[in-house]
Amino acid sequence: MKRIIGAFVFILIFANTLYAREAQPYAEDPVVEARLLVLADELRCLVCQNESLASSRAELAEDLRREVRNLIRQGKTDAQIKFFLVERYGDFVLYRPEVKPITWILWFGPFLLLLIAVWSLWRYLCMRSDALLQHQQAKIEPLENSITPKD
Amino acid sequence: MTLKNKFLIPLVLFFILVGFLALGLNRDPHEIPSPLVNKPAPAFELPTLNDDKLFSPTDYKGKVWLLNVWATWCVSCRQEHPVLIALTQQHHIPVVGLSYKEIQPQETQLNQLPADQKLQLARQRSQLFLNQLGNPYVLSVMDMDGRVGIQYGVYGVPETYVIDQQGVIRYKHVGPVTPELIDKKLLPLLRQLEKT
């Protein structure tokens, strides 16, 4: 009796493994998938705007990944694929927008601000040292005058 | 700058900052300007709600028309539906519907059906919706996998496009069409387009 129960328990415990299968690869083509991941990381999902196309679970992101996968299979370059999306959804899909006149302020604005800040700091320091010099001069002059021997 | 009005500098900077913030607050981050405006409407060929005869935007060359992206599962579409009906009743403007991904990916069981059965099901659902709420569309095309939607840069249903006689997209609106939008934007634009 004990043996039968033992066998039954054994079967119960390992019954699951009957359904076990070898892990399915994540995608049919790992090369395509690797490129997709790199590309999609640079692209913004339009539905959840703070997520990349790679990480978003939005339905549109799913569809766009499918589209990008197709384009990769067709042998399109990264630039061509990005252009495909920009053509339809605008520069907004790119996390790193292209450098062109309309994005100059975005790319160079911070450096311009830095330049202005450094320039005004320099101006301020110059002014301050000038003022200090004058102040000291004003203090020293009477002293100098008092030191100079009277003829 | 003289020493006298130096105290104004932070004040001016503050108002510039407030200006930027006010601008940011009053803009809808979901409204992304479409690069397709003033470009030819992407070509497609899709079966309609009623039959398998394919519709293509070139069929409407020479007309000013609206393309309205909708679906029965889309809540805002219900909200905009009476507005669209009123628009078509009061003005003779053809509105073509684009039924966008009527069968949703999360409907896993339905997605296992063969394509033609899925299409039939989508047609039934859409027809029921239009029977119940009225039909503003001259015709409606079935974009089952959302591919045409991607061509048009659709990212939130409902969306509405104004297409002119030459087949050029002249305006795009994301979100439900409202009576204000019709009066302030759509009608003036449509009148102007129809004159040319």
Contacts between the chains, C-beta under 8 A, distances in Angstrom:
chain1	res1	chain2	res2	distance
A	46	B	32	6.8
A	46	B	155	3.9
A	46	B	156	7.8
A	47	B	155	6.1
A	47	B	156	7.0
A	49	B	29	6.4
A	49	B	30	7.7
A	59	B	101	7.7
A	59	B	104	7.5
A	59	B	105	6.1
A	60	B	146	7.9
A	60	B	155	5.6
A	62	B	105	6.9
A	63	B	145	7.8
A	63	B	146	5.3
A	63	B	149	7.9
A	63	B	150	6.4
A	64	B	150	6.9
A	67	B	147	7.9
A	67	B	150	5.9
A	86	B	35	6.9
A	87	B	35	6.3
A	87	B	36	7.9
A	88	B	35	7.1
A	88	B	36	6.8
A	88	B	150	6.5
A	88	B	151	6.7
A	88	B	152	7.3
A	88	B	153	4.0
A	89	B	32	7.1
A	89	B	34	7.9
A	89	B	35	7.4
A	89	B	153	5.0
A	89	B	155	6.9
A	90	B	32	5.7
A	90	B	33	6.1
A	90	B	34	6.4
A	90	B	35	4.6
A	90	B	153	7.6
A	91	B	35	7.8
A	92	B	32	4.8
